[in-house]
Amino acid sequence: MATKSELYCKICKKTISSTDTLKHHLVKEHRQPELAKCLASQWEAEELGDPK
């Protein structure tokens, strides 16, 4: 039988409980400016080749 891997938040570097979803965790635990900064940083690294 296959097992699910644990969800992991790259922002706070924590494992998310199996009863929670990534979306719920992000909304509940992180502020909008923090999420925007993380997304912009990731986009720049992927599109512009800048290191994270």
N, C-alpha and C positions, 0 to 999 in steps of 0.2 A: 504494500500500500504506500502511496506517495505521501510525503509530509510537506507541509508548507514551511518556507523559511520565515524567520522572524522579520517583522518590519523594523526598519532602522531609520532614524531621523538624522540626516547629514548635518543639520543645523546645530542641534544640541548634542549630537553624538550619543543618543540614548536609544535603547530598544523600546519599541512601542508595544504595549500590552496586546495580547491576542484578542481582547474584547474591544479594542479601539481600532479606528481606521487612521491612515496617514492624514487624510483631509481633516478629520476631527482633531487630531493631535496638533496640526499646524495652526488651525483656527484658535484652539483653546490655549496653546502654550507659547505661541510666538506673535509678536506685534507686526503690523503691516510693514513698517519701515525695515524691520529685520528681514522679513521675507523678500521685500523688493530688492534689498541690497544683495541678498544671496542669489536671487534669480539673475540680476544684472551681472554679477560677478561670474556666474556660470556661463551666461550667454557670451560675455566678452572672451572668456577662456576658450570656448568652443568656436566662435566665429572669427575672432581676431588672433587667436593663437597665444593669448596672454596667459602666463602661468596663474594658477589659482592662489 
